Amino acid sequence: MELLSTGIRKLDRAIGGGLIPNGNLLIIHNTYSTGWTIAFEIMRNRLEMGDFGVVTNTVLPLSTLEIELVPSGVNLRSL
């Protein structure tokens, strides 16, 4: 089976080579960590590879989410 790269080499190795097509990846993180930014980094990388993505955010106002994503290199306005 062909796997899809997350665009993060260390993560691809850790999960057995990449993402399973049409599969799901659950990212669990501590409340006060920035682990949630990994999902946005993966999405940014996959968008650059020609995929599409959907963001469902029920916690932060869009303006705050946009600021929180700056360290991960994700620009919501360019998506």
Backbone bond lengths (Angstrom), bond angles and torsions (degrees), N, CA, C in turn:
res aa  C-N    CA-C-N  psi(-1)  N-CA   C-N-CA  omega(-1)  CA-C   N-CA-C  phi
1 M - - - 1.446 - - 1.532 108.20 -
2 E 1.309 115.60 135.65 1.461 120.70 177.57 1.527 109.47 -81.39
3 L 1.325 116.13 130.14 1.458 121.52 179.26 1.521 109.82 -100.95
4 L 1.314 115.93 153.93 1.463 122.06 179.45 1.522 109.48 -99.93
5 S 1.297 116.65 129.09 1.462 120.68 179.24 1.524 110.57 -68.70
6 T 1.321 115.79 142.79 1.466 120.68 173.33 1.521 110.29 -80.44
7 G 1.335 115.53 -14.56 1.456 120.35 -173.86 1.520 111.87 87.45
8 I 1.330 116.26 1.28 1.470 122.52 178.02 1.531 105.97 -121.09
9 R 1.326 117.36 102.39 1.470 121.48 -172.43 1.521 113.49 -54.17
10 K 1.335 117.00 -46.65 1.473 119.72 -178.49 1.526 111.20 -62.49
11 L 1.317 117.08 -39.17 1.461 120.34 178.89 1.523 110.25 -67.78
12 D 1.333 117.42 -43.74 1.466 120.19 177.79 1.525 110.69 -55.48
13 R 1.324 116.95 -44.87 1.469 120.32 178.75 1.533 110.68 -63.61
14 A 1.327 116.77 -41.71 1.471 121.16 -177.02 1.529 112.51 -65.25
15 I 1.327 117.44 -30.35 1.470 120.41 -177.92 1.527 112.32 -102.38
16 G 1.324 115.90 18.84 1.462 119.43 173.16 1.508 115.50 88.39
17 G 1.312 118.00 18.25 1.462 120.35 174.93 1.512 115.05 119.68
18 G 1.304 118.28 -14.36 1.464 120.50 179.24 1.517 111.60 146.42
19 L 1.305 114.99 -168.86 1.464 122.09 -178.46 1.524 110.78 -86.76
20 I 1.316 116.48 144.33 1.461 121.74 174.88 1.528 107.39 -78.53
21 P 1.338 118.30 128.03 1.463 119.74 177.86 1.532 111.02 -54.44
22 N 1.308 116.66 136.24 1.467 124.15 -178.87 1.524 112.81 62.39
23 G 1.336 117.21 19.18 1.458 121.85 178.79 1.519 111.02 -100.45
24 N 1.304 115.00 -174.90 1.461 122.13 178.84 1.519 109.59 -125.82
25 L 1.308 116.44 149.79 1.458 122.68 174.56 1.519 107.01 -127.16
26 L 1.324 116.55 118.96 1.458 121.73 178.86 1.516 108.84 -94.25
27 I 1.313 116.95 124.91 1.460 122.28 177.87 1.518 107.42 -111.60
28 I 1.330 116.28 115.53 1.459 121.93 179.66 1.519 107.71 -107.03
29 H 1.313 116.53 134.88 1.467 120.34 -176.83 1.520 110.00 -142.12
30 N 1.317 116.17 161.19 1.462 121.13 175.91 1.524 109.89 -70.01
31 T 1.297 116.27 152.65 1.458 122.19 -176.72 1.519 113.47 -52.93
32 Y 1.310 117.49 -43.43 1.463 119.56 -174.35 1.525 113.21 -101.33
33 S 1.329 117.48 14.55 1.460 119.96 178.19 1.530 109.41 -91.57
34 T 1.295 115.31 173.16 1.471 119.72 175.06 1.526 110.07 -106.52
35 G 1.328 116.50 23.74 1.457 121.13 179.53 1.517 113.38 -57.88
36 W 1.313 116.97 -27.77 1.460 120.85 -179.55 1.525 112.07 -64.51
37 T 1.336 117.50 -20.49 1.472 119.23 -179.35 1.526 111.57 -70.25
38 I 1.345 117.33 -18.63 1.466 119.97 177.78 1.525 110.17 -59.33
39 A 1.319 117.14 -41.60 1.467 120.47 179.79 1.520 111.10 -59.97
40 F 1.327 116.73 -40.67 1.459 119.81 179.54 1.523 111.62 -70.54
41 E 1.323 116.63 -33.86 1.464 119.47 176.86 1.531 109.98 -66.57
42 I 1.328 116.62 -42.65 1.465 120.16 176.45 1.522 109.82 -61.14
43 M 1.334 116.98 -45.09 1.458 119.96 -179.26 1.521 110.82 -62.52
44 R 1.332 117.05 -44.52 1.464 120.07 178.28 1.525 110.05 -57.60
45 N 1.333 116.44 -46.21 1.465 120.55 -179.98 1.524 111.66 -62.42
46 R 1.331 116.94 -44.01 1.470 119.89 -179.55 1.528 111.10 -67.70
47 L 1.336 118.36 -35.55 1.464 120.68 175.93 1.521 110.57 -62.52
48 E 1.328 116.45 -40.51 1.465 120.66 177.70 1.526 111.40 -64.77
49 M 1.352 116.72 -22.90 1.466 121.68 178.46 1.527 111.79 -90.50
50 G 1.338 117.20 3.18 1.453 120.92 176.08 1.515 116.03 102.51
51 D 1.322 118.73 0.32 1.464 121.56 177.86 1.528 110.45 -79.57
52 F 1.314 116.65 178.52 1.457 121.37 172.63 1.519 108.06 -125.60
53 G 1.316 116.52 161.94 1.453 119.97 -178.85 1.515 111.54 -145.11
54 V 1.313 114.89 159.70 1.458 122.44 178.12 1.522 107.81 -127.98
55 V 1.322 116.67 132.21 1.459 121.68 177.59 1.520 108.24 -110.13
56 T 1.322 116.40 124.99 1.455 121.71 172.89 1.520 106.59 -113.13
57 N 1.315 116.32 116.47 1.458 121.64 -176.09 1.518 108.28 -125.20
58 T 1.322 116.68 116.79 1.464 120.43 179.52 1.517 111.90 -114.89
59 V 1.337 116.94 10.84 1.455 120.22 -173.40 1.524 112.80 -114.55
60 L 1.316 117.36 -49.76 1.464 121.01 -172.68 1.520 112.12 -106.81
61 P 1.332 117.42 144.91 1.461 119.35 168.95 1.532 108.17 -61.47
62 L 1.313 117.22 149.61 1.460 120.89 -176.40 1.525 112.38 -55.50
63 S 1.329 117.50 -40.13 1.468 120.21 -179.40 1.533 111.31 -63.61
64 T 1.323 117.88 -38.02 1.468 121.64 178.22 1.521 110.52 -70.49
65 L 1.326 117.18 -42.27 1.460 121.25 177.78 1.525 110.29 -59.30
66 E 1.307 115.82 -42.65 1.467 120.80 179.13 1.530 111.03 -58.44
67 I 1.322 117.13 -43.82 1.472 122.04 178.92 1.526 110.38 -67.10
68 E 1.328 117.50 -41.97 1.463 121.91 -178.71 1.530 112.22 -63.43
69 L 1.329 116.85 -27.51 1.462 120.63 -176.80 1.526 113.93 -84.39
70 V 1.320 118.04 -11.60 1.467 121.20 -178.18 1.532 112.49 -52.06
71 P 1.356 120.42 -47.42 1.474 119.60 -178.67 1.530 114.16 -60.87
72 S 1.339 117.91 -26.88 1.463 119.76 -179.91 1.520 112.25 -87.38
73 G 1.329 116.75 -0.12 1.460 120.23 177.15 1.514 114.41 80.40
74 V 1.326 117.27 14.81 1.460 120.77 -179.55 1.520 109.15 -96.76
75 N 1.320 116.09 124.89 1.459 122.47 177.18 1.526 107.12 -110.01
76 L 1.324 117.22 103.68 1.464 120.91 -177.01 1.519 112.33 -57.89
77 R 1.301 117.50 -34.71 1.468 120.21 -177.99 1.524 112.25 -67.43
78 S 1.339 116.74 -24.92 1.463 119.09 179.79 1.528 112.11 -88.30
79 L 1.333 116.61 -8.86 1.464 119.39 178.94 1.497 107.76 -81.44
